[in-house]
């Protein structure tokens, strides 16, 4: 499944426009013949002030929208992670199906996370961590949160399996329907790690990648 982006426009260009508007009167006063020789410096200053105020207002408005969206996305991710509770007995078919979904998502990593060049190495986890803010800005609903929680959790779990010898232990939460595989964990020598809980912590900023690597070593 390819993640669908609903990227919000960055406020940075508007702040740059505000800075540029502030520079125009200065440059015009020094090089008036090259800028606006037909207009008086006073008119240029007034126009620049209004342009700077308008650009700044648009920039702060977009920044506020992004901050609100990010906080909402964090809440959705936390809710998706906390809602993974085994609601009853699992049938062998459900467990097998969870394993199939995990395997399919591993194969789909090239498409789902192509921005980080997903090769399941430790260096790719660094790239993933830097890419997480963009993933968070794509979360608009509970289903978005579950999809990204699943994609990141699968990639974390599979990378740890390949690099450190952990093994997937497939479980299913039937109440989660197509996201039932997020009940799965990885195990090594009697230890158990929930990659989807770690995915939630990374997405919401609760922990960093270095914290995860310290725990597994």
Residue pairs with C-beta under 8 A, 6 or more apart in sequence:
1 108
1 111
1 112
1 147
2 111
2 112
3 112
3 135
3 138
3 147
3 148
3 151
4 138
5 138
6 137
6 138
6 140
7 134
7 137
7 138
8 62
8 65
8 66
8 69
8 137
9 62
10 62
11 58
11 59
11 60
11 61
11 62
11 63
11 66
12 59
13 59
14 55
14 56
14 58
14 59
14 62
15 55
15 56
15 59
17 51
17 52
17 55
17 59
18 51
18 52
18 53
18 55
18 56
18 59
21 48
21 49
21 51
21 52
21 55
22 48
22 52
24 35
24 44
24 48
24 51
25 41
25 44
25 45
25 48
27 35
28 35
28 36
28 41
28 44
29 41
32 41
35 44
36 44
66 137
69 137
69 140
70 133
70 136
70 137
72 139
73 136
73 137
73 139
73 140
73 144
73 145
73 203
74 136
74 203
74 204
74 205
76 139
76 141
76 142
76 144
76 145
77 136
77 139
77 145
77 148
77 149
77 200
77 203
77 204
78 200
78 204
79 142
79 145
80 142
80 145
80 146
80 149
80 179
80 182
80 200
81 149
81 196
81 197
81 199
81 200
83 176
84 173
84 176
84 182
84 183
84 196
85 173
85 175
86 171
86 173
86 183
87 173
87 174
87 175
88 174
90 171
90 172
90 174
94 172
94 174
94 180
95 170
95 171
95 172
96 170
97 172
97 180
97 181
98 170
98 171
98 172
98 180
98 181
98 183
98 184
99 168
99 170
99 181
99 184
101 178
101 180
101 181
102 154
102 157
102 168
102 170
102 181
102 184
105 112
105 150
105 151
105 154
105 181
106 154
106 158
109 118
109 120
109 151
109 154
109 155
109 158
110 118
112 118
112 151
113 128
113 131
113 151
113 155
115 131
115 134
116 124
116 127
116 128
116 131
117 124
117 127
118 124
118 128
118 155
120 155
120 158
120 159
120 162
120 163
121 159
121 163
122 159
122 163
122 213
124 159
125 156
125 159
125 209
125 213
126 209
128 152
128 155
128 156
128 209
129 202
129 208
129 209
132 152
132 202
132 203
135 148
135 152
135 203
136 148
136 203
138 144
138 148
139 145
139 148
146 176
146 179
146 182
148 203
149 182
149 196
149 199
149 200
149 203
150 179
150 181
150 182
150 196
152 199
152 202
152 203
153 182
153 195
153 196
153 198
153 199
154 195
156 195
156 198
156 199
156 202
156 212
157 166
157 168
157 184
157 186
157 193
157 195
157 196
158 168
160 166
160 186
160 193
160 195
160 216
161 167
161 168
161 186
164 188
164 216
164 217
165 188
166 186
166 187
166 188
166 193
166 216
167 186
167 187
167 188
168 184
168 185
168 186
169 184
169 185
169 186
169 187
169 192
170 181
170 184
171 183
171 184
171 185
172 180
172 181
172 183
172 184
173 179
173 180
173 182
173 183
174 180
176 182
176 183
182 196
184 196
185 192
185 193
185 194
185 195
186 192
186 193
186 195
187 193
193 215
193 216
198 207
198 212
200 206
201 207
201 211
202 208
202 209
202 212
